[in-house]
Amino acid sequence: MSKTMYEITTITGSYTNAKGEKKNRYQKLGSIIETKNGLMMKLDTLPITEEHWNGWAYLNEPKPREEKEDIPF
């Protein structure tokens, strides 16, 4: 069974929040997954940025998945 080790993210631009602070905008590009054959990279998307993407990306610990509630109908 494979396990997601890291999420691959990059900065795709910036925005100003309600307090007037400049913040970075991030996009998830894919994941680093541990398999029985070693680490593998899975790219889901390539970034579209306000400026030319410089090729750098962050490897972050995966965020906990939210439990989905069953909605009875």
Backbone torsions as a table, in degrees:
resi	resn	phi	psi	omega
1	MET	NA	138.5	-178.7
2	SER	-89.7	157.3	-178.9
3	LYS	-135.3	133.0	176.4
4	THR	-74.9	119.4	-179.2
5	MET	-92.2	-41.1	-177.5
6	TYR	-143.4	153.6	168.9
7	GLU	-103.2	137.4	179.7
8	ILE	-96.6	121.2	179.8
9	THR	-132.0	158.5	176.3
10	THR	-142.9	159.5	175.9
11	ILE	-82.6	126.8	-178.4
12	THR	-112.4	0.5	179.8
13	GLY	160.9	-161.0	179.5
14	SER	-147.6	166.6	178.0
15	TYR	-150.5	165.8	176.2
16	THR	-110.7	124.5	-178.5
17	ASN	-79.2	-179.9	-176.7
18	ALA	-62.3	-24.3	179.0
19	LYS	-86.3	0.5	-179.3
20	GLY	84.2	10.7	180.0
21	GLU	-88.0	137.5	176.7
22	LYS	-81.4	127.2	-178.8
23	LYS	-124.8	152.1	175.5
24	ASN	-82.6	146.5	174.4
25	ARG	-103.6	129.5	-176.5
26	TYR	-112.8	152.7	175.2
27	GLN	-132.7	134.4	175.7
28	LYS	-80.2	126.5	-178.5
29	LEU	-97.0	-28.9	-177.0
30	GLY	168.7	-152.0	-174.4
31	SER	-144.3	155.4	167.1
32	ILE	-103.8	124.0	-173.5
33	ILE	-120.4	135.8	175.0
34	GLU	-90.3	123.4	178.7
35	THR	-121.2	177.1	179.1
36	LYS	-64.9	-19.5	179.6
37	ASN	-100.0	6.1	179.6
38	GLY	115.8	-168.9	-178.5
39	LEU	-77.3	141.7	176.4
40	MET	-133.6	150.6	176.8
41	MET	-109.5	132.4	177.0
42	LYS	-119.2	110.9	175.5
43	LEU	-91.4	127.7	178.5
44	ASP	-98.4	-24.9	-175.9
45	THR	-157.5	160.4	171.0
46	LEU	-111.6	144.2	-172.7
47	PRO	-74.8	142.6	167.7
48	ILE	-110.1	118.8	-172.4
49	THR	-119.5	162.8	175.5
50	GLU	-65.7	-35.0	177.0
51	GLU	-117.7	174.8	178.5
52	HIS	-63.8	128.1	178.7
53	TRP	-68.7	131.7	-175.7
54	ASN	-90.2	2.0	177.1
55	GLY	91.3	-8.4	-179.4
56	TRP	-84.1	142.7	177.3
57	ALA	-143.4	155.5	178.6
58	TYR	-97.6	146.4	170.0
59	LEU	-108.4	111.7	-177.4
60	ASN	-115.4	149.3	173.0
61	GLU	-57.3	138.8	179.8
62	PRO	-63.1	142.3	177.5
63	LYS	-76.3	144.9	178.4
64	PRO	-59.9	139.0	178.6
65	ARG	-77.4	139.8	178.3
66	GLU	-79.2	136.2	176.4
67	GLU	-73.4	127.9	178.0
68	LYS	-88.1	132.8	178.5
69	GLU	-85.4	141.4	173.8
70	ASP	-76.1	126.9	179.8
71	ILE	-100.4	113.4	-179.3
72	PRO	-73.4	135.1	176.2
73	PHE	-119.6	NA	NA
